[in-house]
């Protein structure tokens, strides 16, 4: 950190806080040193040595223009071309790995005949990663998702909820792949939502789901 002479902390809440281009450049370079890349737009607000996305948007026209202005190495825009393609491919492979591991865990706990992958739930035509039949005509929906941080999680959950409002069965959104986000953090975010979470929808970490939900599922006989 000593080599960044203009490194500045973001003391959120002070409206008249002033940032210089030197402050911001050092913050971006420090992030790059820690992570091996520059931050995406979504990561800026959670990094304490950078100003808010809103400030960058207002003063510099957004992170893409700012990176071009500073002539930083690497792609300026994570949403286009080869960078986006590489990120999408990596995310797809990661999702497949999580789903496969989760499936094998489920069938160790529950008879495989009760576990349905990628079932469409009606009404609502909602796609689920897994559906567990608790009886012949009832069950629970499980949807896995990955979030880089708690702020990203909030946005993802907001989108998912809209797709599950018509589902008449219990819905579990399960965070996988990020052990740094705790159940307590998730619960606090959900509690502070402007609109309450529908009663049939729950959001939880993979660890919490496995330890506090899966073993409590009641399985009734299936009709032949």
C-alpha positions, 0 to 999 in steps of 0.5 A, a space after each residue: 500500500 505504501 507505493 500508492 501515495 494518493 490512496 484514499 478511503 471512502 468515508 461513505 455518508 459525507 456528501 462533500 467528500 472530494 476525489 481526485 483522478 489520482 485518488 481513483 487511479 491509485 484505488 483502481 491499481 490497488 484493487 488490481 494488485 489484490 485481485 489480479 484485475 480491475 474491478 467491474 462496475 458492481 464491485 466498486 461500491 464494496 471497495 473501500 478505496 474507491 468512490 461510489 459508482 454514482 460519483 464515477 458515473 456523474 463525474 466521468 461518465 461511468 467506469 468504462 470511460 474512466 478506465 479509458 481516460 486513465 489508459 489502464 491495461 486490459 479491457 475497458 468494458 467487461 460487457 463486450 467482446 472477448 471479455 464478456 464471452 470468457 466471463 460467460 463461459 467461465 460462469 457456465 462451467 462453474 454453474 454446471 459444477 455446482 449443479 452436479 455436486 449439489 445433485 449428488 449431495 441430494 441423492 445421498 440424502 433423498 431417494 433419487 426418484 424424488 429428485 427432478 432436475 430442471 423442472 418447469 413449475 406451473 403456474 408461472 412457468 418457472 424453471 427450477 434447478 431441482 424439484 424434490 417430490 415430497 408427495 405425488 403432487 407436492 414438493 419444493 423448488 430449489 434454485 441455485 445461484 452465485 453472488 460475488 458479494 452481498 450487494 450483488 446478491 440483493 440484485 439477483 434475489 430481486 430478479 428471481 423473486 419476480 419469476 417465482 411469485 406465482 409458484 404455490 410451493 416452497 421455494 429455496 434460493 440457495 447461494 453456492 460458491 461463496 462462503 464469505 457471505 453468511 446467513 446472517 448477512 442474507 437475513 439482514 438484507 432480506 429483513 431490510 427490503 422495502 417490500 417483504 419477501 413472500 412467505 413461500 420464498 426463502 434465501 439461504 446459503 448452501 451450508 444453512 440449507 443442508 444443515 437446517 432445511 434438508 433434514 427436516 423435509 417430510 417425505 410422504 409415500 408416492 403413489 404407484 
